Amino acid sequence: MVGKILTSVVALLLVSGCASITRGSTNEVSFTSIPEGASVETSIGQSCTTPCTMIFERRDEFVATFTLDDETRTINVISDIAANGVGAVVGGNLLFGGPIGAGIDVATGAGLDHFPDPVHADFNKPQDQQIQGPDSVKETNTSS
């Protein structure tokens, strides 16, 4: 009986360091625009009207297209290592999760966040002045 309890406690401690438990595999991303009321459609099929929020898998990268009247703005949204995600993933797995926890965190994307967040389109500025996610999403390299 004591052995089963001890095994359960050790198992609980082993998984408690996983970022996938503390952060989850999804996150909420906010969408804003100037002026408000733009429709937003993502390249992965979700849509809303600003200001709004949508939930995405942490690993998802997408393009958000904002439309207001006859104008559009596109913003590239990437999935990158979160500022606090590195500490949560590495520290938690070094102390408790071990290689299994690290593998789960990599598979679920628990240490990732979306950038930029909030995703913002300013219709008073041209497309080339919109803030994009670093290293813009899936740009086509035409220089072979």
C-alpha positions in Angstrom: 0.0 0.0 0.0 2.8 2.4 1.0 4.6 1.5 -2.2 1.6 2.4 -4.4 1.2 5.8 -2.7 4.9 6.5 -3.0 4.8 5.5 -6.7 1.8 7.8 -7.2 3.5 10.8 -5.5 6.7 10.3 -7.5 4.7 10.0 -10.8 2.9 13.2 -9.9 6.1 15.0 -9.2 7.6 13.8 -12.5 4.8 15.3 -14.6 4.3 18.5 -12.6 7.3 20.1 -14.2 6.0 19.9 -17.7 5.1 23.2 -19.3 2.3 21.4 -21.1 0.6 21.0 -17.8 1.3 24.6 -16.6 0.8 26.4 -19.9 -1.3 24.1 -22.1 -1.1 23.5 -25.8 -3.3 26.4 -26.8 -3.2 30.1 -26.2 -5.6 33.1 -26.7 -4.5 35.6 -29.3 -6.0 39.1 -29.4 -6.8 41.0 -32.6 -7.2 44.8 -32.8 -7.4 47.5 -35.5 -7.5 51.2 -36.0 -10.3 51.9 -36.6 -12.2 49.1 -34.8 -14.6 46.9 -36.7 -12.3 45.3 -39.2 -13.1 41.7 -40.1 -10.2 39.3 -39.5 -9.7 36.0 -41.3 -6.8 33.7 -40.6 -5.1 31.4 -43.1 -6.2 28.5 -40.9 -9.9 29.3 -41.1 -10.8 31.2 -38.0 -12.4 34.6 -38.2 -13.8 37.5 -36.0 -14.4 41.2 -36.0 -12.0 43.5 -34.1 -11.5 43.8 -31.2 -11.6 40.1 -30.6 -9.7 37.1 -29.4 -9.3 33.6 -30.9 -7.7 30.4 -29.5 -5.0 28.7 -31.4 -2.7 25.7 -31.0 0.6 27.1 -29.7 2.4 25.6 -32.7 0.1 27.2 -35.3 1.6 29.9 -37.6 -0.8 31.8 -39.8 -1.5 34.9 -41.7 -4.2 37.2 -40.4 -6.0 39.3 -43.1 -7.8 42.4 -41.8 -10.5 43.9 -44.1 -12.2 47.2 -43.6 -14.3 48.7 -46.3 -12.2 48.1 -49.5 -8.8 47.9 -47.8 -6.9 45.0 -46.5 -3.8 44.5 -44.2 -2.1 41.2 -43.7 -0.1 40.3 -40.6 2.2 37.3 -40.4 1.8 35.6 -37.0 4.6 33.1 -35.9 4.9 30.6 -33.2 8.2 31.1 -31.3 9.7 30.2 -27.9 8.0 32.2 -25.2 10.0 34.5 -23.0 8.9 32.6 -19.9 8.4 29.4 -21.9 12.1 28.5 -21.9 12.3 28.7 -18.2 9.1 26.7 -17.7 10.2 24.0 -20.1 13.8 23.7 -19.2 13.6 24.3 -15.5 10.5 22.2 -14.9 11.9 19.3 -16.9 15.3 19.4 -15.3 13.8 19.3 -11.9 10.8 17.0 -12.4 9.7 16.1 -15.9 12.9 14.6 -17.3 13.2 13.5 -20.9 9.6 12.4 -21.1 8.3 15.8 -19.9 10.6 17.5 -22.4 9.3 15.4 -25.2 5.7 16.1 -24.3 6.4 19.8 -24.2 8.1 19.8 -27.6 5.3 17.7 -29.1 2.5 20.0 -27.7 4.3 23.2 -28.3 3.8 24.2 -24.6 6.9 26.5 -24.6 5.7 28.5 -27.6 3.7 31.7 -27.9 2.4 33.7 -30.9 4.1 36.9 -32.0 2.9 39.6 -32.4 0.2 39.4 -29.8 -1.9 41.4 -30.0 -2.1 41.2 -33.7 -2.8 44.7 -34.8 -3.7 46.4 -38.1 -3.6 50.1 -38.5 -5.5 51.3 -41.5 -4.0 54.7 -41.2 -0.6 53.2 -42.2 0.4 51.4 -45.4 0.9 47.6 -45.5 4.7 48.0 -45.3 4.4 49.7 -41.9 2.4 47.0 -40.2 4.1 45.2 -37.4 4.8 41.6 -38.4 5.9 38.6 -36.5 9.7 38.3 -36.4 11.0 36.3 -39.4 7.7 36.6 -41.1 5.6 33.4 -41.7 6.4 31.2 -44.6 7.9 33.7 -46.9 8.7 32.3 -50.3 12.4 32.3 -51.1 12.7 33.0 -54.8 16.5 33.3 -54.8 17.7 29.7 -55.5 
